[in-house]
């Protein structure tokens, strides 16, 4: 997950560099995408930290991101301008991480062990 956060932050930095070096079609859209990518990276880091501390909420947030990433990957594959070099890895990582989130060690590590009152 940390690698996905770093990749997302790198994409945001790339967009900002493009903004400074190339005239984009829409400056507002480029800035908005960069800010969104930075917020996503921060959220992924927070979810990773929560997961590493054994919090089930971290697993939930990561699963939601994997489902969104899967949708983005499928979208990248479809249409006349499909880009399998983007969609394929996105789908592969999303499926792998989603499956790993439901392995017994992860479920055990993120289960609430506090007694209920």
C-alpha positions as CSV (number, residue, x, y, z in Angstrom):
1,X,0.0,0.0,0.0
2,X,2.8,2.3,0.7
3,X,4.1,1.7,-2.8
4,X,0.7,2.6,-4.2
5,X,0.8,5.8,-2.2
6,X,4.2,6.7,-3.4
7,X,3.1,6.0,-7.0
8,X,0.1,8.2,-6.6
9,X,2.2,11.0,-5.1
10,X,4.6,10.6,-8.0
11,X,1.7,11.0,-10.5
12,X,0.7,14.2,-8.7
13,X,4.3,15.5,-8.9
14,X,4.4,14.6,-12.6
15,X,1.2,16.6,-13.2
16,X,2.6,19.6,-11.4
17,X,5.8,19.4,-13.4
18,X,3.8,19.2,-16.6
19,X,1.9,22.3,-15.4
20,X,5.2,24.2,-15.0
21,X,6.8,23.0,-18.2
22,X,4.0,22.3,-20.7
23,X,0.9,24.3,-21.4
24,X,-1.9,21.9,-20.4
25,X,-5.3,22.2,-22.1
26,X,-6.9,23.1,-18.7
27,X,-4.8,24.4,-15.9
28,X,-7.6,24.1,-13.4
29,X,-8.2,20.4,-14.3
30,X,-4.5,19.7,-14.0
31,X,-4.2,21.4,-10.6
32,X,-7.4,19.6,-9.4
33,X,-6.1,16.2,-10.5
34,X,-2.7,16.9,-8.7
35,X,-4.5,17.9,-5.5
36,X,-6.8,14.9,-5.7
37,X,-3.8,12.6,-6.2
38,X,-2.0,14.1,-3.2
39,X,-5.0,13.6,-1.0
40,X,-5.4,10.1,-2.2
41,X,-1.7,9.4,-1.4
42,X,-2.2,10.8,2.1
43,X,-5.3,8.6,2.5
44,X,-3.5,5.5,1.4
45,X,-0.6,6.2,3.8
46,X,-3.1,6.7,6.6
47,X,-4.9,3.4,5.7
48,X,-1.5,1.7,5.6
49,X,-0.6,3.0,9.0
50,X,-4.0,1.9,10.4
51,X,-3.5,-1.6,8.9
52,X,0.0,-1.9,10.3
53,X,-1.5,-1.1,13.7
54,X,-4.1,-3.8,13.4
55,X,-7.1,-1.6,12.8
56,X,-9.9,-3.1,10.7
57,X,-10.7,0.4,9.4
58,X,-7.4,0.3,7.5
59,X,-8.4,-2.9,5.8
60,X,-11.8,-1.4,4.8
61,X,-10.2,1.8,3.3
62,X,-7.7,-0.3,1.4
63,X,-10.4,-2.5,0.0
64,X,-12.4,0.5,-1.2
65,X,-9.3,1.8,-3.0
66,X,-8.7,-1.6,-4.6
67,X,-12.3,-1.7,-6.0
68,X,-11.9,1.8,-7.4
69,X,-8.5,0.9,-8.8
70,X,-10.1,-2.2,-10.4
71,X,-12.7,0.0,-12.1
72,X,-10.1,2.4,-13.4
73,X,-8.1,-0.5,-14.7
74,X,-11.1,-2.0,-16.5
75,X,-11.9,1.4,-17.9
76,X,-8.3,1.8,-19.2
77,X,-8.6,-1.5,-21.1
78,X,-11.9,-0.7,-22.8
79,X,-12.8,1.5,-25.7
80,X,-11.0,2.3,-28.9
81,X,-8.1,4.0,-27.0
82,X,-7.6,1.2,-24.5
83,X,-4.2,1.1,-22.8
84,X,-3.5,-2.4,-21.6
85,X,-0.1,-1.4,-20.3
86,X,-1.9,0.8,-17.7
87,X,-5.1,-1.3,-17.2
88,X,-3.4,-4.7,-16.8
89,X,-1.1,-3.7,-13.9
90,X,-3.9,-1.8,-12.2
91,X,-6.2,-4.8,-12.3
92,X,-3.5,-7.2,-11.3
93,X,-2.4,-5.2,-8.2
94,X,-6.1,-4.5,-7.2
95,X,-7.0,-8.2,-7.3
96,X,-3.8,-9.3,-5.6
97,X,-4.2,-6.8,-2.7
98,X,-7.9,-7.5,-2.3
99,X,-7.2,-11.2,-2.1
100,X,-4.4,-10.6,0.4
101,X,-6.7,-8.5,2.6
102,X,-8.8,-11.6,3.2
103,X,-6.1,-14.0,4.1
104,X,-6.2,-15.5,7.6
105,X,-3.2,-13.7,8.9
106,X,-4.6,-10.3,7.9
107,X,-8.0,-11.1,9.3
108,X,-6.5,-12.2,12.5
109,X,-4.3,-9.2,12.8
110,X,-7.1,-6.8,12.2
111,X,-9.8,-8.5,14.3
112,X,-11.1,-6.5,17.3
113,X,-9.8,-8.4,20.3
114,X,-11.3,-6.1,22.9
115,X,-14.1,-7.6,25.0
116,X,-17.5,-6.2,24.2
117,X,-19.6,-4.7,27.0
